[in-house]
Amino acid sequence: MWLRDAPEPGQAINGIEIDVTVGFGEAGADVPGPLIRAMLIHVAQMYAVRGTFSLDQQPAGVPDGYERLIAGYRMRRL
């Protein structure tokens, strides 16, 4: 749907509701274990370096093992 085809809201606040289904299921338990582990090690690395760099110099490195954990779930593009 293009923006020009968007419906007019029925009220000023919460006038349009959009339902989207994405991911692996409705519950957190539906997310595969390797993806959960990848996210945890990534968040842990960001937590470990918090405050040691200024905001414009935050390290963008990927933790060891991260790529291996997510490899089977990546979508390859041509």
C-alpha contacts under 8 A as a table, 3 or more apart, distances in Angstrom:
res1	aa1	res2	aa2	distance
1	M	5	D	6.17
1	M	6	A	6.95
2	W	5	D	5.28
2	W	6	A	6.66
3	L	6	A	5.17
7	P	16	I	7.96
8	E	16	I	7.91
9	P	12	A	6.91
9	P	15	G	4.42
9	P	16	I	5.35
10	G	15	G	5.01
10	G	16	I	7.22
11	Q	14	N	6.79
11	Q	15	G	4.56
12	A	15	G	5.88
14	N	17	E	6.94
22	V	25	G	7.57
23	G	31	V	7.69
24	F	30	D	5.68
24	F	31	V	5.50
24	F	32	P	7.85
25	G	28	G	7.55
25	G	30	D	5.26
25	G	31	V	7.13
26	E	30	D	7.03
27	A	30	D	5.48
27	A	31	V	7.70
28	G	31	V	5.71
29	A	32	P	7.70
31	V	35	L	6.96
31	V	36	I	6.90
32	P	35	L	5.60
32	P	36	I	6.57
33	G	36	I	5.08
33	G	37	R	6.18
34	P	37	R	5.09
34	P	38	A	6.09
34	P	69	L	5.36
34	P	70	I	6.84
35	L	38	A	4.99
35	L	39	M	6.18
35	L	69	L	6.54
35	L	70	I	6.05
36	I	39	M	5.19
36	I	40	L	6.18
37	R	40	L	5.02
37	R	41	I	6.23
37	R	69	L	7.62
38	A	41	I	5.39
38	A	42	H	6.19
38	A	65	G	7.79
38	A	66	Y	5.28
38	A	69	L	5.93
38	A	70	I	6.83
39	M	42	H	5.11
39	M	43	V	6.08
40	L	43	V	5.19
40	L	44	A	5.98
41	I	44	A	4.95
41	I	45	Q	6.16
41	I	63	P	6.83
41	I	66	Y	7.39
42	H	45	Q	5.21
42	H	46	M	6.39
42	H	62	V	6.96
42	H	63	P	6.10
42	H	66	Y	7.35
43	V	46	M	5.09
43	V	47	Y	6.09
44	A	47	Y	5.00
44	A	48	A	6.06
45	Q	48	A	5.02
45	Q	49	V	6.55
45	Q	63	P	6.78
46	M	49	V	5.50
46	M	50	R	6.17
47	Y	50	R	5.15
49	V	52	T	5.61
49	V	53	F	7.43
50	R	53	F	7.13
51	G	54	S	7.05
53	F	56	D	7.95
53	F	57	Q	5.77
53	F	58	Q	5.62
53	F	59	P	7.93
54	S	57	Q	5.30
54	S	58	Q	6.45
55	L	58	Q	5.68
62	V	66	Y	6.61
62	V	67	E	7.86
63	P	66	Y	5.60
64	D	67	E	7.63
65	G	68	R	5.28
65	G	69	L	6.30
66	Y	69	L	5.25
66	Y	70	I	6.46
67	E	70	I	5.36
67	E	71	A	5.78
68	R	71	A	5.24
68	R	72	G	7.99
69	L	72	G	7.35
70	I	73	Y	5.44
70	I	74	R	6.39
71	A	74	R	5.54
